[in-house]
Amino acid sequence: MKTTLTRFAALASLALTLSFLPSASAQAPADKPKLATASASFQEIFEKSLAEKKGITLYVGGQAIAGGVTRIGTDVVELRSQELARIVVRIDRIDGVAAH
């Protein structure tokens, strides 16, 4: 009788533990929107800044570079600011972009 109760308690404990584990469907819902790649997101912000003549801030190596986009190349973006007439930044060096 004692081994039956011990077995029952062990099974009940296991069942209780398993009931609190998250299910696989709760971890990765299928309808969750996917994020675009960084370069695609950067490109979108560059094009919007160029079209609307609005400023952006680039974050490169811990530095903030503010300006308006004047040209977009395949691997560089060119900005201008009140202080500088021409700023050329390699897109692969950009850590982040903020649109104003």
N, C-alpha and C positions, 0 to 999 in steps of 0.2 A: 504494500500500500504506500509506503514511504517513497519508493522509487517511482511509482506512478505519479505521485504529487510533485516530486522533483522534476520529472519529465514534463509534466503539464505546466509547471511554473517556468521552466526553461523555454518551452514553446510559446507560452503567452508573452514572455519577455521579448523573444525574438520577433513575434508578430507585432508587438507594440513598437519596437525599434524600427521595423521596416515600414510601419504606417507613417512615420514621421520623415522618412527619406523623400526628397522631391522626385517626382516622376520625370521621365525623359522629355515628355511633351511640355512640362512646365519650364524646363531649362532652355529650350530653343523653340519658341513658337514660330510656325511657318509664316505667319502674316507680318512678322517684324520687318520694318523697312530697312533696306540695306543702305549703308553709307557709300557715297561716291569716293573715288580715290582722291588723295590730296591734290594731285596735279589737275584733275578735272574740276575740283572745287575752286582751286586757285584760278584756273582759266576762266571759269564762270564769273568770278569777282573782277578779274582784269577786264573782261569784255564789257561788263556792266559799267565799270568805272570809265572806260574809254568812251562808251556810248553816251552816258549821262553826264560826263565831265565832273564826276564826283571824286573826292580824294579817297585814298586807302592808306593803310599803314602796313608795311611789311616788317616781319620779325625775322632777322637774320643774325645768327650767332650771338644772341642775347642783346642785339641792338634793334631799335625801332627806327624805321625809315618811312617818313610820311611824304606823300606826294600824289599827283594825279597821273594816271596812265596816259602816255602819249603814243606808245607803240608796243605791240606784242609780237615777239619772235617765237621761233620754235623752241629755243632753250633760254631766252632772256626776256625780261620785261623792262621797258624804259619808262621812267617817271620824270616829272619835273616838279619842283617845289618853289616856294618864294625865295629861298636861299640859293638853290642850285638850278641851273638851266637844264642839266641832263644827268640823270642817275640811271645806270644800267646795272641790273641785278640778275644773276643766273637763277633760273627757276628752281634748279635742283638744290640750291643752297638755302632756299626759303623755308623757315620753320613754321611760319603762320602768317595769315593775312586777315586784316580787319577792314571792313568796308565802313565808310563814314556815312 
